[in-house]
Amino acid sequence: MPVIVTVEIPGGTQEQYERMTEQITSAPWFPMPGFLAHAGGPDGTGGWRVVDFWESEAAFRAFVEKAMPIFHENGAQVMPKVDEAVKVIVNP
């Protein structure tokens, strides 16, 4: 079952987000199996929000195991929320 993952990063900044994104996307294990799409931007309250789409919660959890050291290294307190997706449509 595909999932929508919403990550709130209280106090997160664009600089922090760009740095983490660069580290993740340049890692030898990226992209992870099951990764579908990603978007990130300010949350309107002074923090940052990331929304990912994954083929399954298990695929997302495998990603978190690899990415967590990057989040910690950059001082990001990630709080993922995982919800089932009925459908995910991506532009081919």
CNS distance restraints for C-alpha pairs under 8 A (distance, minus, plus):
assign (resid   1 and name CA) (resid  55 and name CA) 6.39 0.50 0.50
assign (resid   1 and name CA) (resid  56 and name CA) 5.37 0.50 0.50
assign (resid   1 and name CA) (resid  57 and name CA) 7.81 0.50 0.50
assign (resid   1 and name CA) (resid  84 and name CA) 6.76 0.50 0.50
assign (resid   1 and name CA) (resid  85 and name CA) 7.13 0.50 0.50
assign (resid   1 and name CA) (resid  86 and name CA) 7.94 0.50 0.50
assign (resid   2 and name CA) (resid  53 and name CA) 7.20 0.50 0.50
assign (resid   2 and name CA) (resid  54 and name CA) 5.65 0.50 0.50
assign (resid   2 and name CA) (resid  55 and name CA) 4.23 0.50 0.50
assign (resid   2 and name CA) (resid  56 and name CA) 4.73 0.50 0.50
assign (resid   2 and name CA) (resid  57 and name CA) 7.30 0.50 0.50
assign (resid   2 and name CA) (resid  84 and name CA) 6.13 0.50 0.50
assign (resid   2 and name CA) (resid  85 and name CA) 5.33 0.50 0.50
assign (resid   2 and name CA) (resid  86 and name CA) 7.31 0.50 0.50
assign (resid   2 and name CA) (resid  87 and name CA) 7.34 0.50 0.50
assign (resid   2 and name CA) (resid  88 and name CA) 7.38 0.50 0.50
assign (resid   3 and name CA) (resid  53 and name CA) 5.82 0.50 0.50
assign (resid   3 and name CA) (resid  54 and name CA) 5.38 0.50 0.50
assign (resid   3 and name CA) (resid  55 and name CA) 6.37 0.50 0.50
assign (resid   3 and name CA) (resid  56 and name CA) 5.67 0.50 0.50
assign (resid   3 and name CA) (resid  57 and name CA) 6.17 0.50 0.50
assign (resid   3 and name CA) (resid  82 and name CA) 6.41 0.50 0.50
assign (resid   3 and name CA) (resid  83 and name CA) 5.49 0.50 0.50
assign (resid   3 and name CA) (resid  84 and name CA) 4.46 0.50 0.50
assign (resid   3 and name CA) (resid  85 and name CA) 4.85 0.50 0.50
assign (resid   4 and name CA) (resid  51 and name CA) 7.00 0.50 0.50
assign (resid   4 and name CA) (resid  52 and name CA) 5.94 0.50 0.50
assign (resid   4 and name CA) (resid  53 and name CA) 4.85 0.50 0.50
assign (resid   4 and name CA) (resid  54 and name CA) 6.71 0.50 0.50
assign (resid   4 and name CA) (resid  82 and name CA) 5.83 0.50 0.50
assign (resid   4 and name CA) (resid  83 and name CA) 5.26 0.50 0.50
assign (resid   4 and name CA) (resid  84 and name CA) 6.20 0.50 0.50
assign (resid   4 and name CA) (resid  85 and name CA) 5.89 0.50 0.50
assign (resid   5 and name CA) (resid  50 and name CA) 7.93 0.50 0.50
assign (resid   5 and name CA) (resid  51 and name CA) 5.56 0.50 0.50
assign (resid   5 and name CA) (resid  52 and name CA) 5.02 0.50 0.50
assign (resid   5 and name CA) (resid  53 and name CA) 6.15 0.50 0.50
assign (resid   5 and name CA) (resid  54 and name CA) 7.64 0.50 0.50
assign (resid   5 and name CA) (resid  80 and name CA) 6.33 0.50 0.50
assign (resid   5 and name CA) (resid  81 and name CA) 5.57 0.50 0.50
assign (resid   5 and name CA) (resid  82 and name CA) 4.63 0.50 0.50
assign (resid   5 and name CA) (resid  83 and name CA) 6.50 0.50 0.50
assign (resid   6 and name CA) (resid  49 and name CA) 7.09 0.50 0.50
assign (resid   6 and name CA) (resid  50 and name CA) 5.75 0.50 0.50
assign (resid   6 and name CA) (resid  51 and name CA) 4.57 0.50 0.50
assign (resid   6 and name CA) (resid  52 and name CA) 6.56 0.50 0.50
assign (resid   6 and name CA) (resid  80 and name CA) 5.59 0.50 0.50
assign (resid   6 and name CA) (resid  81 and name CA) 5.15 0.50 0.50
assign (resid   6 and name CA) (resid  82 and name CA) 6.61 0.50 0.50
assign (resid   7 and name CA) (resid  49 and name CA) 5.68 0.50 0.50
assign (resid   7 and name CA) (resid  50 and name CA) 5.01 0.50 0.50
assign (resid   7 and name CA) (resid  51 and name CA) 6.34 0.50 0.50
assign (resid   7 and name CA) (resid  78 and name CA) 6.16 0.50 0.50
assign (resid   7 and name CA) (resid  79 and name CA) 5.47 0.50 0.50
assign (resid   7 and name CA) (resid  80 and name CA) 4.33 0.50 0.50
assign (resid   7 and name CA) (resid  81 and name CA) 6.26 0.50 0.50
assign (resid   8 and name CA) (resid  43 and name CA) 7.96 0.50 0.50
assign (resid   8 and name CA) (resid  47 and name CA) 7.45 0.50 0.50
assign (resid   8 and name CA) (resid  48 and name CA) 6.09 0.50 0.50
assign (resid   8 and name CA) (resid  49 and name CA) 4.76 0.50 0.50
assign (resid   8 and name CA) (resid  50 and name CA) 6.60 0.50 0.50
assign (resid   8 and name CA) (resid  78 and name CA) 6.26 0.50 0.50
assign (resid   8 and name CA) (resid  79 and name CA) 5.71 0.50 0.50
assign (resid   8 and name CA) (resid  80 and name CA) 6.79 0.50 0.50
assign (resid   9 and name CA) (resid  47 and name CA) 5.72 0.50 0.50
assign (resid   9 and name CA) (resid  48 and name CA) 5.04 0.50 0.50
assign (resid   9 and name CA) (resid  49 and name CA) 6.12 0.50 0.50
assign (resid   9 and name CA) (resid  76 and name CA) 6.48 0.50 0.50
assign (resid   9 and name CA) (resid  77 and name CA) 5.99 0.50 0.50
assign (resid   9 and name CA) (resid  78 and name CA) 5.48 0.50 0.50
assign (resid   9 and name CA) (resid  79 and name CA) 6.95 0.50 0.50
assign (resid  10 and name CA) (resid  46 and name CA) 7.23 0.50 0.50
assign (resid  10 and name CA) (resid  47 and name CA) 4.53 0.50 0.50
assign (resid  10 and name CA) (resid  48 and name CA) 6.45 0.50 0.50
assign (resid  10 and name CA) (resid  77 and name CA) 7.33 0.50 0.50
assign (resid  11 and name CA) (resid  46 and name CA) 5.69 0.50 0.50
assign (resid  11 and name CA) (resid  47 and name CA) 4.18 0.50 0.50
assign (resid  11 and name CA) (resid  48 and name CA) 6.95 0.50 0.50
assign (resid  12 and name CA) (resid  16 and name CA) 6.55 0.50 0.50
assign (resid  12 and name CA) (resid  17 and name CA) 7.18 0.50 0.50
assign (resid  12 and name CA) (resid  46 and name CA) 7.29 0.50 0.50
assign (resid  12 and name CA) (resid  47 and name CA) 4.53 0.50 0.50
assign (resid  12 and name CA) (resid  48 and name CA) 4.96 0.50 0.50
assign (resid  12 and name CA) (resid  76 and name CA) 6.94 0.50 0.50
assign (resid  13 and name CA) (resid  17 and name CA) 6.18 0.50 0.50
assign (resid  13 and name CA) (resid  42 and name CA) 7.74 0.50 0.50
assign (resid  13 and name CA) (resid  46 and name CA) 7.92 0.50 0.50
assign (resid  13 and name CA) (resid  47 and name CA) 6.44 0.50 0.50
assign (resid  13 and name CA) (resid  48 and name CA) 6.35 0.50 0.50
assign (resid  14 and name CA) (resid  18 and name CA) 5.96 0.50 0.50
assign (resid  14 and name CA) (resid  41 and name CA) 7.56 0.50 0.50
assign (resid  14 and name CA) (resid  42 and name CA) 7.59 0.50 0.50
assign (resid  14 and name CA) (resid  48 and name CA) 7.55 0.50 0.50
assign (resid  15 and name CA) (resid  19 and name CA) 6.14 0.50 0.50
assign (resid  16 and name CA) (resid  20 and name CA) 6.20 0.50 0.50
assign (resid  16 and name CA) (resid  74 and name CA) 6.79 0.50 0.50
assign (resid  17 and name CA) (resid  21 and name CA) 5.98 0.50 0.50
assign (resid  17 and name CA) (resid  40 and name CA) 8.00 0.50 0.50
assign (resid  17 and name CA) (resid  48 and name CA) 7.85 0.50 0.50
assign (resid  18 and name CA) (resid  22 and name CA) 6.08 0.50 0.50
assign (resid  19 and name CA) (resid  23 and name CA) 6.29 0.50 0.50
assign (resid  20 and name CA) (resid  24 and name CA) 6.08 0.50 0.50
assign (resid  20 and name CA) (resid  70 and name CA) 6.52 0.50 0.50
assign (resid  20 and name CA) (resid  71 and name CA) 6.92 0.50 0.50
assign (resid  20 and name CA) (resid  74 and name CA) 7.04 0.50 0.50
assign (resid  21 and name CA) (resid  25 and name CA) 5.95 0.50 0.50
assign (resid  22 and name CA) (resid  26 and name CA) 5.99 0.50 0.50
assign (resid  23 and name CA) (resid  27 and name CA) 6.17 0.50 0.50
assign (resid  23 and name CA) (resid  70 and name CA) 7.22 0.50 0.50
assign (resid  24 and name CA) (resid  30 and name CA) 6.72 0.50 0.50
assign (resid  24 and name CA) (resid  67 and name CA) 6.81 0.50 0.50
assign (resid  24 and name CA) (resid  70 and name CA) 7.43 0.50 0.50
assign (resid  25 and name CA) (resid  30 and name CA) 5.72 0.50 0.50
assign (resid  25 and name CA) (resid  31 and name CA) 7.03 0.50 0.50
assign (resid  26 and name CA) (resid  30 and name CA) 6.94 0.50 0.50
assign (resid  31 and name CA) (resid  35 and name CA) 6.69 0.50 0.50
assign (resid  32 and name CA) (resid  59 and name CA) 7.72 0.50 0.50
assign (resid  32 and name CA) (resid  63 and name CA) 6.39 0.50 0.50
assign (resid  33 and name CA) (resid  59 and name CA) 6.65 0.50 0.50
assign (resid  34 and name CA) (resid  54 and name CA) 5.46 0.50 0.50
assign (resid  34 and name CA) (resid  55 and name CA) 4.78 0.50 0.50
assign (resid  34 and name CA) (resid  56 and name CA) 6.82 0.50 0.50
assign (resid  34 and name CA) (resid  59 and name CA) 5.42 0.50 0.50
assign (resid  34 and name CA) (resid  60 and name CA) 7.46 0.50 0.50
assign (resid  35 and name CA) (resid  53 and name CA) 6.65 0.50 0.50
assign (resid  35 and name CA) (resid  54 and name CA) 4.82 0.50 0.50
assign (resid  35 and name CA) (resid  55 and name CA) 6.51 0.50 0.50
assign (resid  35 and name CA) (resid  59 and name CA) 7.39 0.50 0.50
assign (resid  35 and name CA) (resid  60 and name CA) 7.54 0.50 0.50
assign (resid  36 and name CA) (resid  52 and name CA) 7.49 0.50 0.50
assign (resid  36 and name CA) (resid  53 and name CA) 5.29 0.50 0.50
assign (resid  36 and name CA) (resid  54 and name CA) 5.25 0.50 0.50
assign (resid  36 and name CA) (resid  55 and name CA) 6.82 0.50 0.50
assign (resid  36 and name CA) (resid  90 and name CA) 7.94 0.50 0.50
assign (resid  37 and name CA) (resid  52 and name CA) 5.61 0.50 0.50
assign (resid  37 and name CA) (resid  53 and name CA) 5.15 0.50 0.50
assign (resid  37 and name CA) (resid  54 and name CA) 7.25 0.50 0.50
assign (resid  37 and name CA) (resid  90 and name CA) 7.76 0.50 0.50
assign (resid  38 and name CA) (resid  50 and name CA) 7.31 0.50 0.50
assign (resid  38 and name CA) (resid  51 and name CA) 5.84 0.50 0.50
assign (resid  38 and name CA) (resid  52 and name CA) 4.40 0.50 0.50
assign (resid  38 and name CA) (resid  53 and name CA) 6.50 0.50 0.50
assign (resid  39 and name CA) (resid  50 and name CA) 5.75 0.50 0.50
assign (resid  39 and name CA) (resid  51 and name CA) 5.33 0.50 0.50
assign (resid  39 and name CA) (resid  52 and name CA) 6.45 0.50 0.50
assign (resid  40 and name CA) (resid  48 and name CA) 7.26 0.50 0.50
assign (resid  40 and name CA) (resid  49 and name CA) 5.65 0.50 0.50
assign (resid  40 and name CA) (resid  50 and name CA) 4.22 0.50 0.50
assign (resid  40 and name CA) (resid  51 and name CA) 6.26 0.50 0.50
assign (resid  41 and name CA) (resid  48 and name CA) 5.74 0.50 0.50
assign (resid  41 and name CA) (resid  49 and name CA) 5.55 0.50 0.50
assign (resid  41 and name CA) (resid  50 and name CA) 6.60 0.50 0.50
assign (resid  42 and name CA) (resid  46 and name CA) 7.03 0.50 0.50
assign (resid  42 and name CA) (resid  47 and name CA) 5.93 0.50 0.50
assign (resid  42 and name CA) (resid  48 and name CA) 4.43 0.50 0.50
assign (resid  42 and name CA) (resid  49 and name CA) 5.93 0.50 0.50
assign (resid  43 and name CA) (resid  47 and name CA) 5.52 0.50 0.50
assign (resid  43 and name CA) (resid  48 and name CA) 5.00 0.50 0.50
assign (resid  43 and name CA) (resid  49 and name CA) 5.31 0.50 0.50
assign (resid  53 and name CA) (resid  88 and name CA) 7.56 0.50 0.50
assign (resid  54 and name CA) (resid  59 and name CA) 6.68 0.50 0.50
assign (resid  54 and name CA) (resid  60 and name CA) 6.15 0.50 0.50
assign (resid  55 and name CA) (resid  59 and name CA) 6.68 0.50 0.50
assign (resid  56 and name CA) (resid  60 and name CA) 6.53 0.50 0.50
assign (resid  57 and name CA) (resid  61 and name CA) 6.12 0.50 0.50
assign (resid  57 and name CA) (resid  82 and name CA) 7.32 0.50 0.50
assign (resid  58 and name CA) (resid  62 and name CA) 6.23 0.50 0.50
assign (resid  59 and name CA) (resid  63 and name CA) 6.44 0.50 0.50
assign (resid  60 and name CA) (resid  64 and name CA) 6.31 0.50 0.50
assign (resid  61 and name CA) (resid  65 and name CA) 6.41 0.50 0.50
assign (resid  62 and name CA) (resid  66 and name CA) 6.78 0.50 0.50
assign (resid  63 and name CA) (resid  67 and name CA) 6.05 0.50 0.50
assign (resid  64 and name CA) (resid  68 and name CA) 5.49 0.50 0.50
assign (resid  67 and name CA) (resid  71 and name CA) 6.51 0.50 0.50
assign (resid  68 and name CA) (resid  72 and name CA) 6.19 0.50 0.50
assign (resid  69 and name CA) (resid  73 and name CA) 5.95 0.50 0.50
assign (resid  70 and name CA) (resid  74 and name CA) 6.28 0.50 0.50
assign (resid  71 and name CA) (resid  75 and name CA) 6.29 0.50 0.50
assign (resid  71 and name CA) (resid  76 and name CA) 5.11 0.50 0.50
assign (resid  71 and name CA) (resid  77 and name CA) 7.18 0.50 0.50
assign (resid  71 and name CA) (resid  78 and name CA) 7.31 0.50 0.50
assign (resid  72 and name CA) (resid  76 and name CA) 5.85 0.50 0.50
assign (resid  72 and name CA) (resid  77 and name CA) 7.31 0.50 0.50
